[in-house]
Amino acid sequence: MTERPKVTCRETSWLVSDARDRPLLESEKEALAEHIAGCSLCQGASEQFAVLFRQVGVYFKGDAPDSDEDAPDSDEDAPDSDK
């Protein structure tokens, strides 16, 4: 059995981003999944990428978000124009 080369956290972030632009090779998918499964920092980063990609998709499509999950909790998060 041939051992796959391990990917670094930096390479993982590039692969997650690349996956938006092109289909990943099977070896890239496997290496990415293996790294994310064992790295809590990349698990969090992957979740943040997913939120970002949804928001970018909404922005470019002009669609409303599917849920309020990504919306600010209150007007406190919005800039205050009265100041």
C-alpha positions as CSV (number, residue, x, y, z in Angstrom):
1,M,0.0,0.0,0.0
2,T,1.4,3.4,-1.0
3,E,1.3,6.0,1.7
4,R,-0.2,9.4,0.6
5,P,1.8,12.4,1.3
6,K,0.4,14.4,4.2
7,V,-0.7,17.9,3.6
8,T,0.1,20.9,5.8
9,C,-2.5,23.3,7.2
10,R,-1.4,25.9,4.6
11,E,-1.9,23.3,1.8
12,T,-5.3,22.4,3.3
13,S,-6.5,25.9,3.1
14,W,-5.4,26.1,-0.6
15,L,-7.1,22.8,-1.4
16,V,-10.4,24.0,0.2
17,S,-10.2,27.2,-1.8
18,D,-9.2,25.3,-5.0
19,A,-12.2,23.0,-4.6
20,R,-14.4,26.0,-5.4
21,D,-12.7,26.4,-8.8
22,R,-12.0,22.9,-9.9
23,P,-12.7,19.3,-9.1
24,L,-10.1,18.0,-6.7
25,L,-8.1,14.9,-7.7
26,E,-9.2,11.8,-5.6
27,S,-5.8,11.9,-3.9
28,E,-6.3,15.5,-3.0
29,K,-9.8,14.8,-1.6
30,E,-8.4,11.9,0.5
31,A,-5.4,13.9,1.8
32,L,-7.7,16.9,2.6
33,A,-10.3,14.8,4.4
34,E,-7.5,13.0,6.4
35,H,-5.9,16.2,7.5
36,I,-9.2,17.9,8.5
37,A,-10.3,14.9,10.4
38,G,-7.2,15.1,12.6
39,C,-6.7,18.9,12.9
40,S,-9.1,20.9,15.0
41,L,-7.7,24.2,13.6
42,C,-8.4,23.2,10.0
43,Q,-11.9,21.9,11.0
44,G,-12.7,25.4,12.2
45,A,-11.1,27.0,9.2
46,S,-13.1,24.7,6.9
47,E,-16.3,25.7,8.6
48,Q,-15.4,29.3,8.2
49,F,-14.7,28.8,4.5
50,A,-18.1,27.2,4.1
51,V,-19.8,30.2,5.6
52,L,-17.7,32.6,3.5
53,F,-18.4,30.7,0.3
54,R,-22.2,30.7,1.1
55,Q,-22.1,34.5,1.7
56,V,-20.1,35.1,-1.5
57,G,-22.6,32.9,-3.4
58,V,-25.5,34.9,-2.0
59,Y,-23.8,38.2,-2.9
60,F,-23.1,37.2,-6.5
61,K,-26.5,35.6,-7.0
62,G,-28.4,38.3,-5.2
63,D,-30.3,35.6,-3.4
64,A,-31.5,35.8,0.2
65,P,-29.6,33.5,2.6
66,D,-31.2,30.1,3.3
67,S,-31.1,30.7,7.0
68,D,-30.5,33.4,9.5
69,E,-27.4,31.6,10.7
70,D,-25.0,34.0,8.9
71,A,-27.0,37.1,9.6
72,P,-26.0,39.5,12.4
73,D,-27.7,38.8,15.7
74,S,-28.9,42.3,16.2
75,D,-28.5,45.9,15.0
76,E,-25.6,46.1,17.5
77,D,-23.4,44.5,14.8
78,A,-24.4,47.1,12.2
79,P,-22.5,50.3,11.9
80,D,-24.1,53.2,13.8
81,S,-24.8,56.0,11.4
82,D,-26.0,58.4,14.1
83,K,-22.5,58.8,15.6
